[in-house]
Amino acid sequence: MRIIAGRFRGRRLAGVRGRMRPTADRVREAIFNILGPGLEEVRVLDLFAGTGALGIEALSRGARQAVFVEHDSTALQVLRKNLASCGLGAATQVLPLPVPRALKQLAVQAQRFELIFLDPPYGKGLAAQSLELLAQRPLLRAGGRVVVEHGVHDLVPEHRGSLIQVDQRRYGDTRVSFYLSFRAGDVNQAADKEYSY
């Protein structure tokens, strides 16, 4: 795995052999092409972070800070190694917790983000469950975005709380769904409109 663009462009990241499904470089490149410019100074939350490739890519492209949530001990070692190799200690926080506990802790701390990545294991219903938890907690600023990577057979909602699905793309066995966060009064109107990046 390599960082695709930005100040760490070309930097190789360590992987977790045989235990996890990292986001393919071509899918990661497509995600950031769809997100487009404007990542400067945003705060990023990377859930089920694995190697940290999505969050590190965002930092490489100008994000101000990233919080990485990963509970697997082996993946945590690789994640911390990748952050250290990029010299990102000061701009990052690692939470070695299950996602539900991490979201609760972040909400109690009143942390807010402009961009959230959600890349759980496929086929376990975790994408939909995690979106439900996100919708229940005020972690995403209005106008913020959630990017969900999931299997083609994993069902995710078109609308959950203030989150509206605005785009979805397929890459082989992977789908990527994009959500925008709307203010409460705008959700009903937003649900009736068509959006795309």
ZAMARGU-4260 file (C-alpha; in steps of 0.2 Angstrom, whole numbers, plus 5000, padded with zeros to 4 digits):
<rodrens>
0) 5000/5000/5000 | 5006/5017/4996 | 5000/5035/5000 | 4993/5041/4983 | 4994/5060/4985
5) 5000/5075/4995 | 5015/5077/5006 | 5017/5059/5009 | 5014/5054/4991 | 5023/5037/4987
10) 5026/5033/5005 | 5024/5014/5008 | 5013/5008/5022 | 5014/4992/5032 | 5000/4980/5031
15) 4992/4966/5041 | 4996/4950/5032 | 4981/4938/5030 | 4970/4945/5044 | 4962/4960/5036
20) 4956/4967/5020 | 4964/4983/5017 | 4956/4996/5006 | 4963/4993/4988 | 4974/5008/4982
25) 4962/5010/4967 | 4947/5011/4978 | 4956/5023/4990 | 4961/5034/4975 | 4943/5034/4969
30) 4936/5039/4986 | 4948/5054/4987 | 4944/5059/4969 | 4926/5059/4973 | 4929/5069/4989
35) 4939/5081/4979 | 4949/5096/4986 | 4945/5105/5002 | 4952/5093/5015 | 4963/5106/5022
40) 4961/5109/5041 | 4947/5096/5043 | 4946/5084/5058 | 4945/5066/5052 | 4938/5050/5062
45) 4944/5034/5055 | 4933/5019/5061 | 4939/5001/5060 | 4955/5010/5055 | 4966/4994/5052
50) 4982/5000/5045 | 4976/5018/5045 | 4978/5021/5026 | 4962/5031/5024 | 4965/5043/5038
55) 4984/5045/5034 | 4979/5048/5016 | 4968/5062/5022 | 4982/5069/5033 | 4993/5068/5018
60) 4981/5079/5008 | 4980/5093/5021 | 4968/5086/5035 | 4972/5095/5052 | 4970/5080/5064
65) 4964/5062/5063 | 4957/5050/5077 | 4960/5032/5073 | 4949/5018/5081 | 4955/5001/5080
70) 4952/4986/5093 | 4963/4972/5085 | 4980/4971/5094 | 4989/4966/5078 | 4982/4980/5068
75) 4985/4992/5082 | 5004/4988/5081 | 5004/4991/5062 | 4993/5007/5063 | 5005/5014/5076
80) 5020/5009/5065 | 5013/5018/5050 | 5009/5034/5060 | 5026/5034/5067 | 5035/5031/5050
85) 5025/5047/5044 | 5029/5057/5059 | 5011/5060/5063 | 5011/5057/5082 | 5006/5075/5086
90) 4992/5076/5073 | 4984/5060/5078 | 4975/5050/5092 | 4973/5032/5093 | 4958/5024/5102
95) 4961/5005/5105 | 4943/5002/5108 | 4928/4994/5100 | 4919/5006/5089 | 4903/5008/5100
100) 4914/5012/5115 | 4925/5024/5105 | 4910/5033/5098 | 4902/5035/5116 | 4919/5042/5123
105) 4921/5054/5109 | 4903/5061/5111 | 4906/5063/5130 | 4922/5073/5125 | 4911/5084/5113
110) 4923/5080/5099 | 4917/5085/5082 | 4923/5080/5064 | 4920/5085/5046 | 4925/5068/5038
115) 4922/5051/5045 | 4928/5035/5037 | 4919/5018/5041 | 4927/5002/5034 | 4921/4988/5045
120) 4923/4969/5040 | 4911/4964/5027 | 4896/4952/5029 | 4893/4956/5047 | 4881/4970/5047
125) 4893/4982/5055 | 4892/4996/5042 | 4873/4998/5045 | 4875/4996/5064 | 4889/5009/5065
130) 4879/5021/5054 | 4865/5020/5067 | 4877/5023/5081 | 4884/5038/5072 | 4867/5045/5068
135) 4863/5044/5087 | 4878/5055/5092 | 4883/5073/5088 | 4900/5069/5081 | 4898/5075/5063
140) 4897/5093/5060 | 4882/5099/5048 | 4889/5098/5031 | 4901/5084/5036 | 4903/5068/5026
145) 4904/5050/5030 | 4912/5037/5018 | 4907/5019/5021 | 4916/5005/5012 | 4906/4989/5013
150) 4903/4973/5003 | 4891/4972/4988 | 4879/4962/4998 | 4879/4973/5014 | 4864/4983/5015
155) 4866/5001/5021 | 4852/5014/5024 | 4848/5028/5012 | 4844/5039/5026 | 4848/5038/5045
160) 4845/5053/5057 | 4854/5068/5049 | 4864/5057/5037 | 4858/5056/5019 | 4866/5045/5006
165) 4871/5056/4992 | 4881/5044/4981 | 4886/5026/4980 | 4899/5017/4969 | 4904/4999/4965
170) 4922/4993/4963 | 4922/4974/4961 | 4915/4966/4977 | 4916/4983/4986 | 4903/4997/4987
175) 4907/5014/4994 | 4893/5024/5000 | 4894/5043/5003 | 4883/5052/5016 | 4881/5071/5020
180) 4875/5077/5037 | 4861/5089/5037 | 4854/5100/5050 | 4838/5093/5058 | 4826/5105/5049
185) 4834/5101/5032 | 4834/5082/5033 | 4816/5080/5025 | 4819/5091/5011 | 4837/5084/5008
190) 4829/5066/5008 | 4819/5071/4993 | 4833/5078/4982 | 4846/5069/4972 | 4864/5074/4976
195) 4881/5068/4969 | 4899/5073/4971
</rodrens>
